[in-house]
Amino acid sequence: MFLRDGSAFGTGMQAMAANPGDVAEVQRGGATLHKGASPFVRMERDDVADTAFDPTGSVSELADSNPDGMSSTCSFEHNDQ
């Protein structure tokens, strides 16, 4: 949607939607997007239909990803090693 909405301004700028594994070849005068051309990255599933952006929507509660219950000080020390 962003690309579609942005093109409504008619700036003449080139815009492309890239996915993991796509390769952008940039040259003077423009760019070409080669879908799935990366030799070391690939997209497992196109989930664009599962995503939506609603700037007026609610924000879900943040989840604690600290299953061991470490203190923030201990957690930072562990990550620095």
C-alpha positions in Angstrom: 0.0 0.0 0.0 2.8 2.4 0.8 4.3 2.1 -2.7 0.8 2.5 -4.2 0.1 5.6 -2.1 3.5 7.1 -2.7 3.1 6.7 -6.5 0.0 8.9 -6.3 2.3 11.9 -5.8 3.6 11.5 -9.3 7.2 12.4 -8.4 8.6 10.1 -11.2 10.7 8.3 -8.6 11.1 4.5 -9.1 9.8 2.4 -6.2 9.9 -1.4 -5.8 8.8 -3.8 -3.1 11.6 -6.2 -2.3 11.4 -9.5 -0.4 14.2 -11.5 1.2 16.2 -13.1 -1.6 15.5 -10.4 -4.1 18.6 -8.6 -5.6 18.5 -4.9 -6.6 20.8 -4.0 -9.5 21.3 -0.2 -9.3 22.7 1.7 -12.2 22.7 5.2 -13.4 19.2 5.9 -14.7 17.3 3.3 -12.6 17.3 0.0 -10.9 16.2 -3.5 -11.7 14.8 -5.9 -9.1 15.7 -9.6 -9.7 13.2 -11.7 -7.7 14.7 -14.6 -5.8 18.2 -14.0 -7.4 20.2 -14.2 -4.2 22.4 -17.3 -4.0 22.3 -17.3 -0.2 19.0 -15.9 0.9 15.5 -17.1 0.1 12.0 -16.3 1.2 10.3 -19.3 2.7 6.7 -17.9 2.6 5.2 -14.8 1.2 3.2 -13.4 4.2 2.2 -10.1 2.8 -1.5 -11.1 3.0 -1.0 -11.7 6.7 0.3 -8.2 7.4 -1.7 -5.0 7.8 -0.9 -1.5 8.9 -3.5 0.5 10.8 -2.1 3.7 12.2 -5.1 4.1 14.5 -5.1 0.5 15.7 -4.3 -0.6 19.2 -0.8 -1.6 20.2 -0.5 -5.1 21.7 1.1 -5.5 25.0 4.9 -6.3 25.0 5.9 -9.8 25.9 8.7 -10.6 28.3 11.3 -12.7 26.4 13.2 -13.5 29.6 12.1 -17.0 30.4 14.8 -17.5 33.1 13.7 -14.4 35.1 17.2 -12.8 35.0 17.6 -9.3 36.3 18.2 -6.7 33.6 21.8 -6.2 34.9 22.5 -9.9 34.7 20.9 -10.1 31.3 23.1 -7.3 29.9 26.3 -8.9 31.4 25.3 -12.2 29.7 24.8 -10.6 26.3 28.2 -8.8 26.4 30.2 -12.0 26.7 
